[in-house]
Amino acid sequence: MDLYNKINEASSYIKTKIGKNNTKPTWGIILGTGLGALAKEVKNSIKIPYSKIPHFASSKVDSHKGELVIGTLEEKQVIVMEGRCHFYEGYSLEDVTLPVRVMKALGIKKLLVSNASGGINAQFSAGDIMLIEDHINLMGVNPLIGSNDERLGVRFPDMIEPYNQKLIKLAEKLALENKIKLQKGVYSAMTGPCLETRAEYRMLKILGADVIGMSTVPEVIVAVHAGLKTIGFSIVTDECFPDALKPVDIAKIIATANGAEKKLRQLVKAVIQKG
């Protein structure tokens, strides 16, 4: 089955679950590691496990619940992805990015993505929230490779502004008003699942990356292809300085993400309300 029909089957199934609510979402939200609490604040919510949705892949990562939450947040109709799938789990990038396509088919105009990342910029500390202003795709793959369906987007989408500048300025303003410390920088993505070597961290710093992660970029590329306005946030969960590198502690990373989640949740809700 081609991608267009997969999108239609998945979105049609979700519409049957929405039923009489007649939800017309304007925002799609992708919650990364440690950021699931926002889903609990969605009012009048309908929850659909990914495993029930045609063609949706289910994450194998413990910290990702794998559930679509549809309802109202800050008086806006939203679709929240509580967890995502990753390329390193063995899924194709078509699988990884299909939910973005489906949310677009359901009506969203804007996409908010979030993730946890390792800090490369020496000015960043664990627990910082970074507003993503640009990204570097070092995954060696692209979700748009293959034949292009003009119904979904143009053959050669321009990536000059993958993260919407108006939304970026709004987030900076709201962070200042709410006294939330907000870094801004470049997110780089590699495939994972192994973390990077000292030499790779040095390379990333030379390339201009501020943080490193294993997600987000494929979804944002597809969002651009689909014509969505996108904003992204990254919680810095550990410091990846080559000359002071320590063995990673996954439990500590998740705990750091959970610790910063409250402030990010506050900021995300403000952006949804005002954006």
Buried (B, 14 or more C-beta within 10 A) or exposed (E): EEBEEBBBBBBEBBEEBBEEBEBEBBBBBBBBBBBBBBBEBBEEBBBBEBEEBBBBBBBEBEBBBBBBBBBBBBEBBBBBBBBBBBBBBEBEBBBBBBBBBBBBBBBBEBBBBBBBBBBBBEEBEBBBBBBBBBBBBBBEEEBBEEEBEEEBBEEEBEEEBBBBEEBBEBBBEBBEEEEBEBBBBBBBBBEBEEBBEEEBBBBBBEEEBBBBBBBBBBBBBBBBBBEBBBBBBBBBBBBBBBEEBEEBEEEEBBEBBBBBBEBBBBBBBBBBEBB
